[in-house]
Amino acid sequence: MWDERVPIHVGSEFYDVAGFRAGANMLRDFERAEVGDVSGRTLAHLQCHFGLDTLSWARLGARVTGLDFSAPAIDAARGIAAETGIDARFVVSDVYAAPEALGATYDIVYTGLGALCWLPDLGRWASTVAALLNPGGFLYLSEFHPFADILDDETGMTVTYDYFDREPQVWDEPGTYTDRAAATRNNKSISFTHGIGDVVSAVIAAGMRLEFLHEHDHTLFARHANLEKHGQRYQRPEGHPRVPMMYSLRATRV
């Protein structure tokens, strides 16, 4: 499924590869502020897809390595790196095998938006992150908030789905989030719901010290039909109660 969607995503307005080639940085403002100066620091990006966020960290001065289990995605990442003259290493691997596949440790491990829902075992993921960190290094995670997923799809005002339902969800849908009408053949996927408590508990159990957990009242796509777009952000209309739609956390390896 992911292999087939790589060229669709690379060519989409959603990712704006042309803008990146022209010099844009694809990271969100809050990510850059919360991570801080990365100049000269080593950074591993897990589940990097085709590497735009990875390469954006490199543009800010980090020495980056991106990892993804899709070979076409990694090929695309390497191609964009070569076209833009950005020094980056990209590796094909299952995320749980990252320590062996990368053979190195890092100052920062970064995981971006829309990654954790594909992982069945958060404890194993957190242990993988801890194994990749240098002493004193930190995990930085930014993700879509699970609270938004319990609300109705139209208005986002009514609790419709069970927050504590941890059963795997099986999807069989054509298209992709950048183009719902795209013709695709490999359409089956399985996703997993992880509550905020699940994530924080896994991180702490893996031996990392939580520095902060921040919640954000906006998202990056039209998660609910009534969201209004303001620049790169989608937010509830003025006067509507705000709810968390994204979150970010930072945790240091002790």
C-alpha positions in Angstrom: 0.0 0.0 0.0 2.7 2.5 1.0 4.9 1.6 -1.9 2.1 2.4 -4.4 1.2 5.7 -2.7 4.8 7.2 -2.8 4.6 8.6 -6.3 1.1 10.0 -5.6 2.3 11.7 -2.5 5.5 13.1 -4.1 3.4 14.6 -6.9 0.7 16.1 -4.6 0.0 19.7 -3.6 -0.3 18.4 0.0 3.5 17.7 0.2 4.5 20.5 -2.1 7.8 18.9 -3.2 8.3 21.8 -5.7 8.2 24.3 -2.8 10.8 22.2 -0.9 13.1 22.1 -3.9 12.8 25.9 -4.1 14.0 26.2 -0.5 11.0 25.9 1.7 11.2 24.2 5.1 8.3 21.8 5.8 8.5 21.6 9.6 5.7 23.1 11.7 6.6 26.3 13.6 5.9 24.7 17.0 8.2 21.7 16.2 11.2 24.0 15.4 10.6 26.0 18.6 10.2 23.0 20.8 13.2 21.1 19.5 15.5 24.1 19.4 18.8 24.6 17.7 19.8 21.4 15.9 23.1 22.7 14.4 25.7 20.0 14.3 23.5 17.5 16.2 22.7 14.0 15.0 19.1 13.3 14.3 17.3 10.1 13.3 13.8 10.4 11.8 11.8 7.1 12.2 9.0 6.3 9.7 10.2 9.2 7.5 8.1 8.4 4.4 9.9 10.1 1.5 12.0 12.3 3.8 10.8 16.0 3.5 10.8 16.5 7.2 14.1 14.7 7.5 15.6 17.0 4.9 14.0 20.0 6.6 15.9 19.2 9.8 19.1 18.9 7.7 18.4 22.4 6.3 18.5 23.7 9.8 21.9 22.2 10.4 21.3 18.7 11.8 23.2 15.6 10.6 20.2 13.5 9.6 19.3 9.8 9.0 15.8 8.9 7.8 14.4 5.4 8.1 11.3 3.9 6.5 10.1 0.4 5.6 9.1 1.4 2.1 12.0 1.0 -0.4 10.3 3.3 -3.0 9.9 6.0 -0.3 13.5 5.8 0.6 14.5 5.9 -3.1 12.4 9.1 -3.5 14.0 10.6 -0.4 17.5 9.9 -1.7 16.5 11.4 -5.1 15.2 14.7 -3.5 18.3 14.9 -1.3 20.5 14.6 -4.4 18.5 17.1 -6.3 18.7 19.7 -3.6 22.3 19.0 -2.6 21.4 18.1 1.0 23.6 15.7 2.9 21.4 12.9 4.4 21.5 9.2 5.0 18.4 7.1 4.3 17.9 3.5 5.3 15.2 0.9 4.5 14.1 -0.9 7.6 11.2 -1.9 9.8 11.1 0.6 12.6 11.4 -2.0 15.3 14.7 -3.1 13.7 16.1 0.4 13.6 19.0 0.0 16.1 20.5 -2.9 14.1 19.7 -1.3 10.7 21.2 2.1 11.6 24.1 0.9 13.7 24.5 4.2 15.5 23.1 6.3 18.3 21.8 9.9 18.0 21.3 13.2 19.9 17.7 13.4 18.8 15.1 10.9 17.6 12.2 12.5 15.8 8.9 11.0 14.9 6.5 13.0 12.9 2.8 13.3 12.4 0.7 10.2 11.5 3.3 7.6 12.4 2.2 6.0 15.7 -1.2 4.8 14.4 0.6 2.2 12.2 2.4 0.6 15.2 0.9 -2.3 17.1 3.3 -2.3 20.0 4.1 1.1 21.6 6.3 -0.4 24.3 8.6 -2.0 21.7 8.6 1.3 19.8 9.7 3.3 22.9 12.4 0.8 23.7 13.6 1.1 20.1 13.8 4.9 20.5 15.7 4.6 23.8 18.2 2.3 22.2 18.9 4.8 19.5 19.5 7.8 21.9 22.8 8.9 23.2 22.8 9.5 27.0 21.2 12.9 27.5 19.7 12.7 24.0 16.0 13.2 23.5 12.9 11.9 21.7 10.7 14.6 20.1 7.3 13.4 18.9 4.6 15.4 17.3 1.3 13.6 16.5 -2.4 14.0 15.8 -4.3 14.0 19.0 -6.4 10.8 19.6 -9.2 13.0 21.2 -10.1 14.3 17.7 -10.7 10.8 16.5 -13.6 10.2 18.9 -15.6 13.1 17.5 -18.1 13.0 14.6 -16.5 13.6 11.2 -18.8 16.4 10.1 -18.9 19.0 12.9 -16.4 17.5 15.4 -18.9 18.5 18.2 -20.3 15.1 19.2 -18.6 12.2 20.9 -19.2 9.4 18.5 -16.4 6.9 18.9 -14.9 5.1 21.9 -11.6 6.7 23.1 -10.6 3.5 24.9 -11.2 1.1 22.0 -7.8 -0.5 21.3 -9.0 -3.1 18.7 -7.0 -2.9 15.4 -9.0 -1.1 12.7 -8.9 -2.7 9.3 -9.3 -0.4 6.3 -9.9 -1.3 2.6 -10.2 2.1 0.8 -9.0 3.3 -2.5 -7.2 6.6 -2.9 -5.0 8.3 -0.3 -5.1 11.3 2.0 -3.5 13.5 -0.6 -6.0 12.5 -3.3 -9.1 10.5 -2.4 -9.9 9.9 -6.1 -6.4 8.4 -6.9 -6.6 5.0 -8.7 -5.0 2.5 -6.4 -4.9 -1.3 -6.2 -3.4 -2.0 -2.8 -5.9 -0.6 -0.4 -5.9 -2.7 2.7 -4.3 -1.3 5.9 -4.4 -1.9 9.7 -4.2 1.0 12.2 -4.1 1.2 15.9 -5.4 3.7 18.4 -3.0 4.9 21.1 -4.3 7.2 23.9 -2.1 9.9 25.4 -1.7 7.8 28.5 -0.5 4.9 26.4 2.2 7.0 24.7 3.5 8.7 27.9 3.5 5.5 29.9 5.5 3.7 27.1 8.0 6.5 26.9 8.6 6.5 30.7 8.8 2.7 31.0 11.5 2.7 28.4 13.7 4.8 30.7 13.1 8.3 29.3 12.2 11.3 31.4 9.3 13.3 30.2 10.2 17.0 29.8 6.9 18.3 28.4 3.6 17.3 26.8 1.9 20.1 24.9 -1.5 20.0 23.2 -2.4 22.1 20.2 -5.8 23.4 19.1 -5.2 23.1 15.4 -4.4 20.4 12.9 -2.9 20.2 9.4 -5.8 18.9 7.3 -9.6 19.1 7.3 -10.1 16.5 10.0 -13.7 17.7 10.4 -15.8 19.3 7.7 -16.3 22.6 9.6 -12.7 23.4 10.2 -11.4 26.7 8.8 -8.0 27.0 7.1 -5.7 29.7 8.4 -2.4 29.5 6.5 -1.1 25.9 7.2 -3.5 25.4 10.1 -7.0 24.1 10.3 -9.0 25.3 13.3 -12.5 25.4 14.6 -14.6 28.5 13.7 -14.4 31.5 15.9 -16.6 31.1 19.0 -16.6 27.3 18.9 -15.2 25.4 21.9 -11.6 24.4 21.2 -10.4 20.8 21.5 -6.9 19.3 21.2 -6.1 18.2 17.7 -2.4 17.7 17.8 0.1 17.1 20.6 3.9 17.1 21.0 6.2 15.7 23.7 9.9 15.7 24.4 11.6 13.0 26.6 15.3 12.7 27.5 17.2 9.4 27.9 18.4 9.4 31.5 
